[in-house]
Amino acid sequence: MSSRREFVVQFSLGCAALAAGTAARAQPAMVKESDAIATSLGYKEKAATSKDPKYKAGALCSNCALYQGKAGDASGGCPLFAGKLVAAGGWCTAHAKKG
């Protein structure tokens, strides 16, 4: 049986793939911590400010398997926040370590 996290990730990846098939758009906006999805996932623009017990020091969006930015980018896409960018130094509860 799939967990809720797996469902959210798979659903988001499907939405991201669907969105990728559309015409190119202007630079996406940064996700805000106050956005509904960001709030539900405990997203923090600066990972170290998270008070969530799931947060582990060193866990960042930039080292998450879902992060779509390149190494050294200040921000990048994330399928969980379709159409918006996350901070490379950010974190949320859906963090899944690369590798």
Phi, psi and omega per residue, in radians:
M1 nan 2.368 -3.121
S2 -1.373 2.535 3.078
S3 -1.434 2.919 3.121
R4 -1.107 -0.679 3.132
R5 -1.070 -0.772 3.119
E6 -1.077 -0.717 3.115
F7 -1.074 -0.834 -3.120
V8 -1.067 -0.767 -3.137
V9 -1.112 -0.845 -3.123
Q10 -1.112 -0.751 3.110
F11 -1.074 -0.781 -3.129
S12 -1.142 -0.694 3.100
L13 -1.102 -0.669 3.091
G14 -1.136 -0.742 3.101
C15 -1.128 -0.693 3.137
A16 -1.142 -0.700 3.113
A17 -1.125 -0.689 3.098
L18 -1.126 -0.757 3.137
A19 -1.153 -0.574 -3.130
A20 -1.138 -0.420 -3.139
G21 -1.394 -0.098 3.137
T22 -1.536 2.980 -3.114
A23 -1.098 2.660 3.120
A24 -1.067 2.552 -3.114
R25 -2.187 3.032 3.065
A26 -1.146 2.903 3.137
Q27 -0.898 2.207 -3.141
P28 -1.166 2.746 3.094
A29 -1.393 2.773 3.048
M30 -1.326 2.489 3.047
V31 -1.227 2.498 3.121
K32 -1.800 2.523 3.120
E33 -1.009 -0.433 -3.116
S34 -1.478 -0.143 3.088
D35 -1.066 2.563 -3.065
A36 -0.973 -0.855 -3.120
I37 -1.163 -0.726 3.123
A38 -1.036 -0.762 3.132
T39 -1.107 -0.763 -3.112
S40 -1.167 -0.454 3.129
L41 -1.727 0.093 3.117
G42 1.121 0.518 -3.107
Y43 -1.104 2.340 3.040
K44 -2.243 2.308 3.134
E45 -1.120 -0.556 3.062
K46 -2.052 1.884 -3.018
A47 -0.911 -0.729 -3.068
A48 -1.095 -0.275 3.126
T49 -1.474 -0.092 -3.125
S50 -1.211 2.383 3.071
K51 -1.856 0.095 -3.121
D52 -1.199 2.313 -3.130
P53 -1.109 -0.314 3.119
K54 -1.354 -0.302 -3.109
Y55 -1.203 2.300 3.065
K56 -2.041 2.323 3.133
A57 -0.896 2.352 3.133
G58 1.628 -0.241 3.100
A59 -1.349 2.109 -3.107
L60 -2.355 2.790 3.035
C61 -0.990 -0.681 -3.081
S62 -1.134 -0.344 3.080
N63 -1.959 0.422 3.089
C64 -1.694 2.499 3.135
A65 -1.090 -0.378 -3.110
L66 -1.519 -0.297 -3.074
Y67 -1.155 2.289 -3.062
Q68 -1.886 0.078 3.085
G69 -1.375 2.907 3.092
K70 -1.576 2.789 3.083
A71 -0.974 2.298 3.132
G72 1.579 -0.205 3.096
D73 -1.207 2.528 3.100
A74 -1.320 -0.406 3.137
S75 -2.685 2.883 3.128
G76 -2.850 2.995 3.138
G77 -1.321 2.779 3.043
C78 -2.565 2.244 -3.106
P79 -1.086 -0.340 3.112
L80 -1.272 -0.393 -3.128
F81 -2.111 0.938 -3.039
A82 -0.769 2.216 3.096
G83 1.502 -0.010 3.135
K84 -2.257 2.759 3.125
L85 -1.727 2.612 3.027
V86 -1.969 2.676 3.100
A87 -1.258 2.394 3.113
A88 -1.011 -0.572 3.137
G89 -1.583 0.214 -3.139
G90 -1.501 -3.091 3.140
W91 -2.827 2.603 2.974
C92 -2.537 2.981 -3.063
T93 -1.211 -0.221 3.103
A94 -1.538 0.144 -3.113
H95 -0.927 2.243 3.092
A96 -2.278 1.922 -3.057
K97 -0.978 2.340 3.091
K98 -1.113 2.592 3.006
G99 1.620 nan nan
